[in-house]
Amino acid sequence: MEPQRGEVFQDNGYVIDDDGFREHVRSVLARIVMPNAERWEAHGKIDTESWRALGREGLLRIAHTGPEFLRSAIYLDELGKLGYAGIRGALGVHSYMALSYLELFGSGTQQDQYLTDARQGLRVAALAISEAEAGSNLACLATRAEVTPEGSFLVNGEKRFITNGSAADFFITLVRTDNTSDKGILGAAGFLIIDADLPGIERVRQPMLGWRSADICTLRFSDVPVPADRLLGSSGRAFSQIMKALDFERLVAGLLAVGGIDYCLQTLRSFVQDRKIGRSALSGKQAIRQQLAELESDFALVRQYSSYAAWQQSHGQLETLTASILKLKSTELAVIAAQKCLQIHGSAGYLEDAAASRLYRDAIGATIAAGPSELMRDMIYELG
């Protein structure tokens, strides 16, 4: 059956489109992101006007579900191909990870108050889940929201590794809401929308090895007053909310990583073709060709699987197993590819400002965020 004009469709396993959407994405990213990428890396975050410019171009409001999610898959792929994990992390967390909680669990009023502005880039979103002792193990959650006599919340605690931490206008925040529950995290936690301008919030920049433009911070909440109507869904539902949202988050992380691998391999291909050893290109060396062939083969498999995962999401059928496999295999292949890229570049690739160095220090971060590789393997074993 021939695809209709404007329809996003599958062709040979790759997510493509027939109305120039990919070219539109490339054009916008080339105009708004790439001229500023190095400056954002140096300053540690995306500037306010660029958030708004991306919003005006419609790239912050692409669908999370249904057939139109395939447009999101295109966007995430192109975002990954920019070669800056910090930028793709900041934009991915805002549009897909933090906002997914509002999309999935927010009331109509909450969505009206936050989603419209966030999709236009007028307000930046962050997701505040991780703590010093509560990363993968949410049973150790310490940030607490005490219910006041008036029915509002008073929040105290600390969140770590928060992307968009200093730029965010609001935080989707996991808190313990019932200190007396005997059901652990299952019955004692919820998500609050916490406006960043409330009193009692301190933001401290948290420099990382890579992801330098992701604006990663520690957040400290000291008696932060949060209105009762900022609770997403009902208290005690956090565990089921996280489980549903994390599948989507891992899908997004996987799609971004696939684009990142593509960029890495393109960088490596160009280098070995241009780099001369004597009178011969480096690409003429058998050892180099075999290493690239191995990477290309693994990448073809991961890319094909990413299309399958995107198809599942577009049909409302995303499985935890699929999301976990994609996240594990794509992020770990990104590390392997980045290491090879740096090694083959040699000393020039090890320079602080070299693209190969940035790829190398960025790649490992994705194997930790949204669930470390060790957790993915446990889940895959249990679900397989």
Residue pairs with C-beta under 8 A, 6 or more apart in sequence:
3 9
3 18
5 18
5 19
6 18
6 19
7 17
7 18
7 19
7 67
8 15
8 16
8 17
8 18
8 21
8 67
8 68
8 70
8 71
8 74
9 16
9 17
9 18
9 70
10 16
10 70
10 307
10 311
13 303
13 304
13 307
13 308
14 303
14 307
15 70
15 73
15 74
15 77
15 307
15 310
16 22
16 74
17 70
17 71
17 74
21 71
21 74
22 74
22 78
25 59
25 74
25 75
25 78
26 78
28 54
28 57
28 59
29 59
29 78
29 79
29 82
32 50
32 53
32 54
32 57
33 50
33 54
33 82
33 87
34 82
36 46
36 47
36 50
37 82
37 84
37 87
37 213
40 46
40 47
40 50
40 84
40 86
40 87
40 213
41 84
41 86
41 212
41 213
41 358
42 212
43 213
44 166
44 205
44 207
44 212
44 213
44 215
45 90
45 164
45 166
45 167
45 213
45 214
45 215
46 87
46 90
46 91
46 167
46 213
46 215
48 167
51 60
51 94
51 121
51 122
51 124
51 167
52 120
52 121
52 122
53 121
54 60
54 91
54 121
55 61
55 119
55 120
55 121
55 122
56 120
56 121
59 75
59 95
60 91
60 94
60 95
60 118
60 119
60 120
60 121
61 95
61 119
61 120
62 68
62 71
62 72
62 75
62 95
63 69
63 71
63 72
64 72
64 96
64 99
64 100
64 103
64 248
65 313
65 314
65 316
66 314
66 316
67 314
68 314
69 310
69 313
69 314
70 310
70 311
70 314
72 96
73 255
73 306
73 307
73 310
73 313
73 314
76 88
76 92
76 96
76 252
76 255
76 256
76 259
77 255
77 258
77 259
77 262
78 259
79 87
79 88
79 91
79 92
79 256
79 259
80 88
80 255
80 256
80 257
80 258
80 259
80 260
80 261
80 262
80 263
81 259
81 260
81 262
81 263
81 266
82 88
82 259
82 263
83 260
83 263
83 264
83 267
83 355
83 358
83 359
84 213
84 358
84 362
85 210
85 211
85 214
85 256
85 260
85 362
85 363
85 365
85 366
86 210
86 211
86 212
86 213
86 214
86 362
87 213
87 214
88 256
88 259
88 260
89 163
89 211
89 214
89 256
89 365
89 369
90 163
90 164
90 213
90 214
90 215
92 252
92 253
92 256
93 125
93 126
93 127
93 163
93 164
93 214
94 118
94 124
94 125
94 126
94 164
95 119
96 248
96 249
96 252
97 127
97 245
97 248
97 249
97 252
97 370
98 125
98 126
98 127
98 164
98 171
98 172
99 115
99 118
99 119
99 125
100 245
100 248
100 249
101 127
101 172
101 191
101 232
101 241
101 245
102 110
102 111
102 114
102 115
102 118
102 125
102 172
102 193
102 232
103 111
103 115
104 241
104 244
104 245
105 191
105 232
105 233
105 237
105 241
106 114
106 115
106 193
106 232
109 229
110 193
110 229
110 230
110 232
114 123
114 125
114 170
114 193
117 123
117 169
118 124
118 125
123 169
123 170
124 164
124 167
124 168
124 169
125 164
125 168
125 169
125 170
125 171
125 172
126 162
126 163
126 164
126 165
126 168
126 170
126 171
126 172
127 162
127 163
127 171
127 172
128 159
128 162
128 171
128 172
128 173
128 174
128 194
128 219
129 138
129 159
129 173
129 174
129 242
130 159
130 160
130 161
130 162
131 140
131 141
131 142
131 143
131 157
131 158
131 159
131 160
132 158
132 160
133 140
133 142
134 140
134 141
134 142
136 371
136 372
136 375
138 174
138 185
138 189
138 239
138 242
139 184
139 185
141 174
141 175
141 176
141 185
141 189
142 157
142 158
142 176
143 155
143 156
143 157
143 158
143 159
143 173
143 174
143 175
143 176
143 221
144 155
144 156
144 157
144 175
144 176
144 177
144 179
145 153
145 154
145 155
145 175
145 176
145 177
145 190
145 192
145 226
146 153
146 154
146 155
146 156
146 179
147 153
147 177
148 154
148 225
151 228
152 225
152 226
152 227
152 228
153 175
153 177
153 192
153 225
153 226
153 227
153 228
153 230
153 231
154 223
154 224
154 225
154 226
155 173
155 175
155 192
155 194
155 200
155 221
155 223
155 224
155 226
156 221
156 222
156 223
156 224
157 175
157 220
157 221
158 218
158 219
158 220
158 221
159 171
159 173
159 218
159 219
159 221
160 206
160 218
160 219
161 206
161 216
161 218
161 369
162 168
162 171
162 206
162 216
162 217
162 218
162 219
163 211
163 214
163 215
163 216
164 214
164 215
165 203
165 205
165 206
165 215
165 216
165 217
165 218
165 219
166 203
166 205
166 215
166 217
167 215
168 196
169 195
169 196
169 197
170 193
170 194
170 195
170 196
171 193
171 194
171 196
171 219
172 191
172 192
172 193
172 232
173 191
173 192
173 193
173 194
174 189
174 190
174 191
174 238
174 242
175 189
175 190
175 191
175 192
176 188
176 189
177 188
177 189
177 190
177 231
177 235
177 236
178 187
178 188
178 189
178 235
178 236
179 188
181 187
181 188
181 236
183 236
185 238
185 239
186 236
186 239
187 236
188 236
189 235
189 236
189 238
189 239
190 231
190 232
190 233
190 234
190 235
190 236
190 237
190 238
191 231
191 232
191 233
191 238
191 241
192 226
192 230
192 231
192 232
193 226
193 230
193 232
194 201
194 221
194 224
194 226
194 230
195 230
196 203
198 224
198 225
198 226
199 224
199 225
200 221
200 222
200 223
200 224
200 225
201 219
201 220
201 221
201 222
201 224
202 219
202 220
202 222
203 217
203 218
203 219
203 220
204 217
204 218
204 219
204 220
205 216
205 217
206 216
206 217
206 218
207 216
208 214
208 216
208 365
209 361
209 364
209 365
210 358
210 361
210 362
210 363
210 364
210 365
211 362
211 365
232 241
233 241
243 320
246 323
246 370
246 371
247 318
247 319
247 320
247 323
248 313
248 318
248 323
249 370
250 323
250 324
250 326
250 327
250 370
250 371
250 376
251 309
251 310
251 313
251 318
251 322
251 323
251 326
251 327
253 327
253 330
253 331
253 366
253 369
253 370
254 306
254 309
254 323
254 326
254 327
254 329
254 330
254 331
255 306
255 309
255 310
255 326
255 330
256 366
257 327
257 330
257 331
257 333
257 334
257 366
258 302
258 303
258 306
258 330
260 334
260 359
260 362
260 363
260 366
261 299
261 302
261 330
261 333
261 334
261 337
262 299
262 303
263 359
264 334
264 337
264 338
264 341
264 359
264 363
265 292
265 295
265 296
265 299
265 337
267 341
267 355
267 356
267 359
268 292
268 295
268 337
268 340
268 341
268 344
269 283
269 292
271 282
271 341
271 344
271 345
272 281
272 282
272 283
272 288
272 292
272 344
273 281
273 282
273 283
274 281
275 281
275 282
276 282
277 285
282 288
282 344
283 289
283 292
288 344
291 340
291 344
295 333
295 336
295 337
295 340
298 333
298 336
299 333
299 337
302 326
302 329
302 330
302 333
305 325
305 326
305 329
306 326
306 330
308 322
309 318
309 322
309 323
309 326
312 318
312 319
312 322
320 379
320 383
321 379
321 380
321 383
321 384
324 371
324 376
324 379
324 380
324 383
325 376
325 380
327 370
327 371
327 376
328 373
328 376
328 377
328 380
331 363
331 366
331 367
331 373
332 367
332 373
334 363
334 366
334 367
335 363
335 364
335 367
337 359
337 363
338 356
338 359
338 360
338 362
338 363
339 360
339 363
341 349
341 356
341 359
341 360
342 349
342 350
342 356
342 357
342 359
342 360
343 349
345 354
345 356
348 354
348 356
349 356
349 357
349 360
350 356
350 357
351 357
367 373
371 379
